[in-house]
């Protein structure tokens, strides 16, 4: 049994009483931070190689450390590694096992570093990899949205403002709005990654170290983009975790908005879409029910991620410099945010592929809301009427259509001309849903040629899946 196992804690020589079992359980993090093991080993290998390059440890020590860490990696991957609560966290568990395997060489690995800069490095390395995975999942989700948009570019959906029918839009155009949102999410995460990918190692506990470390060498070995330049900030900074959770929250908010629409559209009062059975559940008492559980749960999980962001903000707000034990509480919300976002993106990429669009129901709904009223106003403006006057004229026409319980396009020409004699027979092309859709043929507009152009632009950006 090595010295670390005998004493349980690396600092226990100072203390005259053993830690109470209650405190041990309360302060231990190994039950959740063991997922950092790969990053911990990666950081330790880079640190050890630098120590040897600087002549701080011998080449023989380096070889023993590398051999020991390789065995630990194998044991963890095989599920044979014994995680001990007495050793508190992932770092001490790995260090204790390394000392068993490598003897004094294992004890020398911690030269020039503290758990404060070690954990900051581990979390950054781990989060960097998770961001890369998440960006890939966002891109896969976007490709699924592009496929859905491309299949339904010509389908007319009632566009809403205030959840009231406003103007007809292409269903594909509507889906492309989400593609744009998730493009911003990917951009934000790429920006966060650059700030995550900086090296705290070498800051030690808070003041740096007297050993001649080559921090730039470690950064290059770990493919990090730079150093944390202030040792106090390096160990106490959790901006990168908060910033990631903020970006993740925005991504989940976008998913939640889409979820709300999917739930509404699947409701029989809308009937715009159907979601594949494999993403829904039934009722234990009502045999006719088909419930959109996945979108509903995504809305709920969004609240969970928002809560994690608020928790991290609150965690940091009152901390003095430098490191404090409070920061142990950064990991569970960060880990759960990553897991929730990844799981949600995976399932939504599949869910979108199983959406059945119902064009007839969408078009029927668009006809109910006088969605081409703005087109009639634009028509009158092109005839020379000021827009505000045209707006008022069309309001009277809509009022008449409501009274007759018909669409604007169903009012006789003579009736329309009562509101303005400049209206001619060509107005019916303007008042059709399809005419309204096709008229908005400018970049960013809902006309199908513009939607197809945007789809092509995003496909070129994303490349093959």
WOPEWO-V564297 format. One record per helix or strand of 2 or more residues. SS is the DSSP state (2 for helix, 1 for strand). FROM is the first residue (numbers start at 1). TO is the last residue. If there is no record, write none. Layout:
ss=SS from=FROM to=TO
ss=SS from=FROM to=TO
//
This chain:
ss=2 from=3 to=7
ss=2 from=12 to=14
ss=2 from=21 to=27
ss=2 from=30 to=53
ss=2 from=59 to=77
ss=2 from=85 to=87
ss=2 from=90 to=102
ss=2 from=104 to=108
ss=2 from=115 to=151
ss=1 from=156 to=161
ss=1 from=164 to=170
ss=2 from=171 to=196
ss=1 from=198 to=199
ss=2 from=215 to=221
ss=1 from=226 to=227
ss=2 from=231 to=236
ss=2 from=239 to=266
ss=1 from=273 to=275
ss=2 from=277 to=279
ss=2 from=293 to=317
ss=2 from=325 to=353
ss=1 from=355 to=357
ss=2 from=359 to=368
ss=2 from=373 to=382
ss=2 from=387 to=404
ss=2 from=408 to=410
ss=2 from=413 to=417
ss=2 from=427 to=431
ss=2 from=433 to=439
ss=2 from=448 to=462
//
